[in-house]
Amino acid sequence: MSLYVDDPTRLGTTRLADGRVLGWAEWGPRDGLPVLLSPGAATSRWLGIGAGAVETEGVRLVSVDRPGLGVSTPAPDRTFADFVDDVSELTGLLGLGPLPAMLGNSQGAPFALACAAAGVVSALTLVSPADEVADPEVAAALPDDLRGLVARVAEDPAGAEKVFAGFDADAMRRMVLAGSPACDLAVYEDPGFAAAYGRALNEAFCQGAAAGYARDTVLAMGRWPIDLGAITVPVEVWYGEEDVSHSPDLGRRLVSRIPGARRTVVPGVGGALLWATAEPILASLAETVRPDEPVERDWREEQARRRTVRGRRPGAAQGGGRG
């Protein structure tokens, strides 16, 4: 058991009209508010969001393995538009329609934005979203090594995809931990979370990085063929103040490109925001879709609650690192 994540309530696969299979996992009541989750880089359906959040909000959360990740059939040369079509078809097959809301985390964000721009979701919340690093204004603010990688993707996407195909679960885990501040390590090193994250990574790479992760990364690191200015659904964007991995300006420019989008920056956390502060994020999304619901919870209350619970665990250090 983990303070930060729950095991899925239901696991399944669904066959699409073209014969491909998409894997998915669910949390929460079957008759709850439908919310699709577009997970982060190389994260399979197994990893949900903060423990207890979906039950508290009465949400039916459905995490979907993008093609080639986990148990989903690979789709070489797929595009963002292909993902939109998959989501639209899956929505009908799982009875999530007509328009579910959507959460996009980390590298899953541009795929979620494509769905919002196409009008196949009713509302969108992005948590620690990967920025459009190939946007010249964003690229100019990147560290030299990352800017060089972005340039390589632009110059030779096929070659870059072959490089990304060399990744595996252990390499991804090491990269995430090495780039995380202490406040995030308190989440990632929690034994229950570490086990869930490890299982999600292992399943995501079970077909090899070339099957899914590599294509995802080339798409995310290239220019996005997404008209952000055409998005008409409500969009909320959340960042942890100590996030140094996803956006050089914590999404300020990204939000300015999306009509009506709202940005919230939460102190005391970085890229682990989705698990450290899940309830107020999900509550805000639910309130957007169901405006007659009670007032959303404050993220400050959620952080305080999780710090208190963690501090009461046997062997936990009192007054320890931020969560």
N, C-alpha and C positions, 0 to 999 in steps of 0.2 A: 504493500500500500504506500502511496506517495501523496504528499501534500499538494503536489503540483500537477498530477496527471492521473486519470483513471483509465483502466483497461476498457476497450470497446464493449458495448452491450451486445452488439450484433455485428457479424462479419458476413460478407457475401460477394458474389460476382454477378455481373449482368452482361448478357450478350447483346451487342448492338446489331443494327440491321446489316452492317457489312461483315458480320461474323466475328469481329474483334470482341474481346472481353475487357471490361473495366472492373477493377477491384474496388471495394468500398468498405467502410466501417461506420457504425452508428453508435451514438450515445444519446441518452435521454428517451422520453416517451415517444412512441410511434405517432401519437396524435399531436405532438408538440409543434412549435413554430419551426418550419423547415429552414435550415441554414446549411449551405454547402461550405466545406472547408477546402481551400486550395493550399496544400501544405508547402513548407519550405523546401530548400534544396535537398534532394536525395532522402526525403522523409516519406515513408510509406504511410498507408492508411492507419497503421497501428498507433500513431502518436496523436492524441487529441489535444485538448486545451486544459486549463487549470481545473484541478479536481473539484467536482461538485457543481461547477458553474452551469452546466446545461440543465441539471435537475432544478437548480434554484430558479432559473429563468424559464423553465418549461419549454426548452428548445429541443428539437430533433436535429442533432448535428450529424452531418454525413460527410466524412472525409473521403476524397476520391484519389486513387492512384492514377497519375497521369500516364499516358502510354509508355510502356517499357519500364516503369517503376513497379516494384512489388509484383502483383499477379496480373497486372494489365498488359494486354498484348502490345508489343512494340509497333510503332508506326513511323518508319523512317521518313525523314524529310517533312515531318508534320510542321504545322504552323500554329500561330495563335488562333487563327480562324477555325482550324480543325478542332482545337480544344473547345471553342465556343459551341461548335456543332455537337461534340460529345456531351457537353453539359446539358444542352437543350434536349437531346434525346434521352439522356439518363434521367433528367427531371421528370419526364413523362413516364418512363418505365418504372420508376420508384414511387410514383405518386406524390411528388414534391411540389407539383405545380399549383397554379400556372407559373408563378414566378417566385422561386425561393430567394431568400437573402443570401449573402455570401461573405465569408471571411477569407482574406488572402494574407498569408504570412510569408515574410522574407522573399525568397525567390518565387514563391507562388503568387506574388502580387501582380506582376504584369499579366499573368494568365487570368486573374480575377478582374483586372481592369478591362481586358478584352471582352469579358462577359458583360461587364457594366456598359461598355460602349455599344455593344450589340443589342442591349436591352433584354437580355435573357435572365436577369436577376432584378429584384425589386429594390434592393439597397446593398451597399457595399461598405465593409469595414476592412481597412488595411492595417495590419499590425507589424511593426518593424519592416516595412516594405523595402525591398531592393529598389533603388532608384534607377532611372534610365541612364546608366553610366556612359552610354555612347552619345548622349546629348552633349554637344560641345561645351555648354556652360557648366554642366556637371563634371565632365571629364577634366576640365581645367583645374578643378579643385581636388582631384584624386591624387593619392600618393603615386610616385613615379612608376613603381612596379605594377600597380593595378592599371594605371593609364596605359602602360605598355601592353598589357594583356588585352585591354579593350581594343587597342589599335590592331593587335594581331587578329582578333575576331573579325574586325571590319575588313582587313586586308585578305584574310584567308580563312573564312569560316569553316570550310571542310577540314583544313589542317588543324585548326583550334579544336574542332570537335574530336579529332583523333587524340589530341593531348588530353582533353577532359575524359576520354574513354579509359585512360589509365588510372583513374581514381577508383578507390574501393571504400568500404565502410570504415575501416581503421583510419585511412587517410583523411576522410571527411571528419571523423570524430576529433582527430588531432588538430585539424585546422580550426574547427569551431572552438575548442577549448583554448588553443593558443591565442586566439584573438578576443577572448572574453575577459571583461573586467571581473574583479572579485565578487561584485554583487551578483553577476550572472553565474559564476562558478558555484555559488551557494545553491542555485537551482540545479545546474547540470550535474553536480556531484552528490546531490541527494540520491541515496541508494535506489529508491523506487523509480525516480525519474531516469537515472542512468540506465537502469534495466530496460525501461520502456523505450528510451531513445535508442539504445543499442539494438533492440529487436526491430525497431522501425528502420534503422539504417541497414541492418542485415537483410531485411526483406526487400528494401528498395533496390539494393544492388544484386539481388539474387539472380537476375538475368544478365548481369554485367553492366558496367557504366555506359557502354556503347548503346545499350538498348533504350535508355531513358535519360539518365542524368546528363550525359554529354549534350544531347539535343536540347534539353531544357536550358542548359547553361549558355549555349550559343544564342538561343532565342532571347534569353534575359539580358545578355551582355551586348547584344546588337541594338540597332535602332528599332524602336517599337513601331510597327505599322498600325498604331492604335490612335484614333482621333480622340484624345482626352477631352478636348473642348466640346465634343458631341455628347458627353455623358450627361444624362438628365436625372438619374436616380440619386438619392442622397448618398454621400460618401463621407466617411469619417476616417482619419488617418492618425494612428497612434505610434509614437516613438518613445523609447526609454532615453532619458537625457544622457546616459553614459554609453549609448550605442555608437560605436566607432566603425561599424562594419557595413551598414546598409545605405547610408546617405551622408554626404559630406556636410549638408546643412540641415540634417534631420527633417528632410521632406519639405522644406519651405518652398523651394521652386516647384516641386512636384505638385503640391497642393494648389499653388497659384495657377496651374494649368488645368485644373478640374473645376468646372463651375460649381460654386456653392460648397466646395469641400471644406471640412473643418479639421484642424490639426490640434492634437493634444500631446504635450510632452510631459512625461512622468519622471520625476527625479528618483534617484536611488536604484535605478535598474537600467539595463542595456537591452541587448537583443533577446533576452529571455522574457520579455514583457508579456507575451501571450500566456505564459504559464504562471508568472509571478503576480499578474494583475488581471486575471481572466474575467472575474465576475462583473466589474464595472464596465469593461469593454463589451461584454456580451449583453449586459443590461442596457447599455446605450443603443446597441443595434436593435434589440428587441423593442425598445421604446420608439425607435424610428419607425419600425414596421407596425407596431401596435401602440399608437399615440395615447390611448386611453389607459395605458399601464401606469403604475406608481412611478414616482420620481426615481431616476437612476441612482445607483449607489456611487459613492465617492471613492475614487481609487486610493485615497489616503486611508480610508477605513479598511479597505481590502489588504493593503500592505501591512498595516498594523496587526490585523488579525492573523495573517500568515506568519509574521515574525513571532507573535505570541505563541502560536501553536508549535512552531519549530523549536522555540526556546524551551517548551515543556517536554520535549522528547527526552527519553532516557539518554544520558550521556551528552546532550546538546549543551554547547557553551552558552551561558546566559550573556545577553548583551552582545552577541556575535555580529558577524557581517550583515550588511544590508541584503534584503531579499527582493 
